[in-house]
Amino acid sequence: MTRTVKHGARTGSVDIISSKSYAHRLIILASLAKSASNIECRGTSKDIEATISCMNALGANIARTGDTIHIEPITAAPEGVCELRCGESGSTLRFLLPIVGALGAEAVFIMEGRLGERPLAPLDAVLGAHGMAIQKQGARLCCKGRLVPGEYAIDGGVSSQYISGLLMALPKLDADSTLTVTGRFESGAYVDITLDTLKTAHAAIAYGEDKRHYAIRGGCGYNMPSFCRAEGDWSNAAFFLCMGALSRGGITVNGLNAASCQGDKQITAILRQMGADVRTEGESVAVRRNKLMPATVDASPIPDLIPTICALAAAAEGDTRIVNAARLRLKESDRLKSTANMLSSLGVGVTELADGLIVHGTGRIAGGTVQSFNDHRIAMAAAVAACAAESSVSIEGSECVSKSYPAFFTALDTLDTEGENA
């Protein structure tokens, strides 16, 4: 589906959806808990629905009424082989691989899109060394065996999701375990989210300040509160906050936790660095246009923000450099290549590097037609670029936003247009 976004700055306010990162983890822990619970989750996405589907297949009973997800937990591992349809959700797959092993279930993960191409090493080897058998057959990943407690170690340089999956699974084993994170620790803020939700579930996990060594008590189970809330999503809020930096009237995003563990709350600091006027009051963040400046941005802790930061950088004058970004090549698309292609299609100069990008901003975005590469963040970043463009931006494959934010374009349409290049 091709969607055309009218050019011109936007102004208004948006009530942001709940954090996908928090929702995944809370749904999984509630499904493994001792009693039923309810989670407030504003909005949904294909990724969240994939996790719900998989937990139901593993024996939970999950139903949604409006913004409330009611969860009856798993009482016993399913008999026979269960099919876990994880779609394109890397979080669902990487979190649930250890969970399946902790339950001693036999399962087949069914993957879509590029998910089967994304790395599983060294997680698969660690699980294999502790009792699981994992075999990849095309777009299917076959798993059986029960994880045994003991000493676990994993390289943190590929994905924080490996660490999060193990931290959620190991408390379900019948004896204590330890987990050590070796090497470079990528996207540590996502592990902070996991630890925050494990605290909500009253897991018994001790760890040091560097969060590389964990002592995990087994056999205790999870005790979820009867009601909890998935906080607002900073990752998806970033698209509207960046639009605000292109608008004289500005945009306010409501429903955000300023003290959140989410690493993508760094968007406010980056916007200030690039010259935008950023103001926070309670759970609302307002951003307005000021003189935009180029910046150097380290992608390592905030990989999901890079496409929209690049769209904003195109409207600044000067070179913005994205560094430490090699991992973006392993996302729903090769995000260095797809971001560069998006900008080039809109008349913006960009240099693609092995591990980063240089956006040659001139303050001018021509507009035109872009490919989404079936990547939700590329499609939404293109809509940000339209707010500073000289003509409309047509986004091919725009339906891919359903992966994380199906209502994105609906929310965009509620904003007022200030006028061409306002």
N, C-alpha and C positions, 0 to 999 in steps of 0.2 A: 504494500500500500504506500502510495506517495502522498505525503502531506505537505502543503505549502504554508509556511509561516510568514505572515506579512512583516515587512521590514518596519523598523521604528522602535524606539525605546518604550518600555512598559512601566506602568506605575500601579500601585495598589498593594494588596496584602494577600497572603496565602497561609492557610492552616495546613501545616506539613503532616504527612503520613507518619506512622510509627516506623521506628528503625527496623529494617530487615535483619540486621545483625543481632539485635536484642530478641526479635521475634523468633528466629531460628532456635536460639539457645533456650529461651523460656519454654517453647513448645516441646523441645526434646527433654528437658529436665522434668517438666510437668508430666510427660508421658512415662517417665521412669520413677515417679514419686510414689509415695505410699497411699495417697488419697487424692480425690478429685480436686481440681482447681479451675479458676477462670482467669483468662488473660485479656486485658483490654488491648486491642491492636487496631489502630485506625488505618483503614485501607488494607490492601493485600497485594500480592504479586505472584507471578508464576513460581518464583523461587520459594516463597513461603508456602504456597499450596503444594509444592513438591515435598517439602518436609512434612506437612500434615498428612499427605497421602502415604508417605513411607512409614510414618509412625503408626498410622491406622493399619497398614499391612503387617506391622510387627506386633499388633495386638492391642494398641490403644483404641479408644473410641473418642474421636474428636469431632465436634460440631460447632459451627459458627452461627451466631445470631447477631446481626448487625456488626458492631465493633467488638463483640465479646466472643472469645473462643473458649468453649467448655471442653475440658479434657478429663476423661476417665482413663487412668493409667493402665499400663500393661500389667497383667497379673501373672503371666507365664509366657515363656518363649513359644512362638508359633510352631506347630508341627508341620513337617514337610518343608518344601522349598517355597519361600515367599518372594514375590517380585516387588522390587523397590524401584519405582519409576521416578528418578531424580531429575529428569529433564536436562536442562543445561546448568543446573545449580551445583557449582563446585563446593559450596558450603554444605549442602545436603549430603553429597557423596563423601567428602572428607570427614565430616563430623560423624556420620553414621557407620562408616567402616569399623571403627573401634567399638561403637555401640553394639553392632551386630555380633562382634566377637565377645563382648561382655555378656550378652544374652545367651550366647551359645547357639545362635540361630543359623540356619542354612538359608542363604539369600542370593538372589541375582539382581544386581544393580543394572538398570537399563538407562543408558546415557544417550543424550541427543546433542546435536550441534558439534561444537569443538570440544565438548567436555571429555570425550574419549582420548583427545590428543593432549590434554593438559596433564602435567606430571602427577604421579602418585608416589614416586620415590622421594625420600627413603621411608615413607610411612608404611608402604606395603612390606618392605623388608623387616621393619621393626615388628609389625603385627605377625609376620610369618615366623619370626624367631620366638614368639611368645604364644604359639598354639594355633594360629589361624592358617588356613590354606586359601590363597587368593590366585585366581587365574583369569586373565583377560581374554575374551573371545569376541573380537570386533568391538561392537558397541555394548557388549554385556560383560559384567564383572562378576564372576562367580566366587562366593565366599562360604566357607564352613569352618568349623572348629571353635573351641572356646578359649578365650584369652586366659592366661594364668597370671597371677600376681607375681611381682618381683621387681627387678631393677630395669627401668626403661631409660633409654637415651635417644635423642633425636636431634638432627641438625636443624637449627632454626632458620637457615638461610634460604629455604625454598618457599615455605608457606606457614604462616602462623596458624592456619586452620588445622594442620597436623597436631600441633600442641593442644589446641582447644579441644579437638576430638578426643585425644587421650585423657585430658583433664576431666572431661565429662564421663568417660567410660570407666576409668580405673576405680572410682569409688564404688562401682557396682560389683567389683570382684569380691571374693569371699575372704580376702586377707589383704594386709597392707602392701603398698607399692611405693616406689620412688620414681620420679621423672626428672631427668637432667636434660637441659637444652644446651647443645653444643654449637660452636661456630657462630656465624653472624645471626642476629636475632631480627628478622624482618617483621615489620608491622606489629610491633609489640602491643600497640593500643588495642588491637583486636583480642589479644589474650587478656588484657585488663577487663574487657567486656565480659569474657568468659568467667573470669574470677568474680566479677560483680554479680553475675547471675547465679554462680555456684554459691555465693554467700546468701543470696535470696533463698536458695534451696537447702541451706544449712548443711552443706558438705563440710567434711572435716579435712581441710587441706592446709598445710603449713608451708610457707615459702619465704625466701629471703628478699631483701630489698631489690636485688637485681632480677628477681623472678626467673632464675635459671634452674633452681633446685627446689623440688616439691616433694613433701612427705604426705602421702595420701592414705587416709585410713579407709580400709575396705569393710564391707559388710554392714555399713550403717544405713545405706539408702538415702533418699532425698525426702525432705519435708518441705513441700511448697506451701506458701500461704494460700488461703482460699481464694484470694484475689490479688493480682499484681498487674502492672502496667508496662507495656513496651514503650519506652520514651520516644520522642520525636527523632526523625532521621536527618542527621547533619549531612550525610552524603547527598541525598536528594535535595535538601534545602539549598545546597551550594549552587545549584543551577539558578535558582531564583535570586539568591544573594548576589551572584555575579551579574544577573540582569539588572539588579538595582544599581550596581556600580556604573551602568551605562545610562542611567536615568536621572534627570534633574529632580523629579518628584520622588524617586526612590521606591523601593519595595520593602515591605515588612513581612517577615516570616514568623509565624506564631507556632508555639508548641515545642520549643527547643530548650534543652537543659544546658545552661551555661557551664555547669560543673560536670558535664558528661565525660565518661571514659572514652567516648568515640574520638578516634584520632582526627576524623575529618572536621571536627570543630575548629581545627587550625585554619579553616578557610577565612575566618574573621581576621586573623593575624596577617594572612597573605593579602587579603583585600586592603588592609591598612598599609601594608608594605607597598602595594601598587598604587596607593594614593586615594583610595575610596574613603568616603565618610561612613564609618560604622558605629552604630549605637545600639547598646543592649539594655533592655529594661525587662526584668522578670524573665518570662519565657519567650520574649519577642526580640528579634534582631532586625534592625532597620539599616539599609545600605542605600546611600545616594552617591551620585556622580560627583567627582572632583577631577582634577587633572590626573589622568592615568599615566603611570610610569612603568617601565619594564622592570623585571626582577629576575633573580636566580632562585629557582625553586627545587628543593630536594624531594624527589618523588618517592623515595624509599618508604617513609612512614604514611604517605597519603596517595597511593597509586590511583585510587578511583577519582581523585579530584583533577587529574592532569588534563583530560580533554576540555573541561569547561574553563580551566585556568588558561589554556592555550587560546580558546575562543576569545576570552577577555584580553589576553596579551596582544591579539591582532588589532585591537582598537587602541592600543597604546603606541607611542612613538619610540622606537628603539628595539633592541634585541632582548627578548626574554629567553632565558636558558633553563631547560628542564634537565636535571642531572640525576644520576643513580636510578634510571628508569628501565633497565633491561627487562625486569619482570613484567612490564606492561605488554611484552610480546606474547605472553602466555595467558592473556585474558580471553574474553569472549571473541575478540578479534586480536590481531597483532596491533595493539593500541598505539604504538609509535607510528607504524605505517598508516593505519586508518585515520589517526588524528592529522598526520601530515597530508594525507589525501583530501580530507575534509577541508582543511585550510586552503590548500592549493586550488580546489574546485571553486572556492569563494574569492579567488584572486589575491590570496595572502601568501607572501613569501615565507617559506619554511625550509629548514635544513634538517634532514633526518640523520641521526648519528646512531652508532651501535647501541648506546645505552642512554639516549636522550634526544632532545629536539632543541632547535633554535628557531624561535618565531620572530621573523623580521617584521615587527609591527610598524606600520606607517600611519595608523589612525584610520585607515580606509579598508573597508570590507565591501567588495563589489556586490556580493549576492550570487545566486545561481542554484545549481542542483548538486546535491551531495549524495553519496552512498552511505548508508548506515553500517554496512558490513555486518548486519544482524547483531549489532552491539548497542545496547540500550544507552550507554553513556555517550557514544558518538552521536546518536540521534538527538539526545537532549542538549549536548554541547552545540550542535548545529542550530538549535532553536535560540540559544544564547547569542550566537553570532548574528542571527537575524535582527537582534535588537540594536545592532550597530551598523547594519548593512545598508547599502544604497538601493537595493532592490530585494524583493522577496527571496526566501530560501526554501527550496523544495527538497524534502528529505525522503529518499527512496528506502522502503523497508521500515517506515516509521513505527509499525506495529511492534517492533522489538522492544519498545519501552515497557511492554507488559511484563518483562522479566523482573523489573524492580518497581515500576511506578506506572501502572496502567492508566491512572487518571492524570498523568502529567499534562497532556495537551488540554484536557478539560480545565485543569487549574490555570494553565497559561491563558486560556480564552477568557477567564474571569478578570484578567488584568486589563487596564485601559492602555491604549496606545497613545503616546505623547505626540507622535508625528514623525515624519521622515528625519532620521538622524538627529533627533532631539537630544 
